Amino acid sequence: MSDHIENAGAKGKTLAKILLFFFFFFATWAYVYWSNFNLTF
């Protein structure tokens, strides 16, 4: 019965990691996409 109490925060940590990964992926994509329009040679 105590197995679900030990693992109580795992879902929140997993969701936080997924959200952080998505945020950093989107930020990197947006930076590359924006920098492609501002290339000056």
Backbone hydrogen bonds, N-H to C=O, Kabsch-Sander energy under -0.5 kcal/mol:
donor,donor_aa,acceptor,acceptor_aa,energy
6,E,2,S,-1.5
7,N,3,D,-1.2
8,A,5,I,-1.1
10,A,7,N,-0.8
13,K,9,G,-2.2
14,T,10,A,-2.4
15,L,11,K,-2.4
16,A,12,G,-2.3
17,K,13,K,-2.3
18,I,14,T,-2.3
19,L,15,L,-2.5
20,L,16,A,-2.5
21,F,17,K,-2.5
22,F,18,I,-2.5
23,F,19,L,-2.4
24,F,20,L,-2.7
25,F,21,F,-2.5
26,F,22,F,-2.5
27,A,23,F,-2.5
28,T,24,F,-2.4
29,W,25,F,-2.5
30,A,26,F,-2.7
31,Y,27,A,-2.2
32,V,28,T,-2.3
33,Y,29,W,-2.6
34,W,30,A,-2.6
35,S,31,Y,-2.4
36,N,32,V,-1.3
37,F,33,Y,-0.5
37,F,34,W,-0.9
38,N,35,S,-0.7
39,L,36,N,-0.5
40,T,38,N,-0.5
